[in-house]
């Protein structure tokens, strides 16, 4: 019996998507521009450092509330955060 079957936690690490990867690169760049460490940004956003590392690596896409806090902490515009993430048809 697989105990994860009904769990909200994914059983496997999700495949990397180009949009998650690009968002992660943008977050890392904006964070560096602001002179913040991953630890400090994670603290400001209210997530763990490991989660912030995963976002920057393109492993996870943050929820909308997390994105709003991330944008506020980085003091950037939405287009800066999503630069290079073209609309998928």
Secondary structure, 3 states (H helix, E strand, C coil): CCCCCCCCCCCCCCCCCHHHHHHHHHHHHHHHHCCCCHHHHHHHHCCCHHHHHHHHCCCCCCCHHHHHHHHHHHCCCHHHHCCCCCCCC
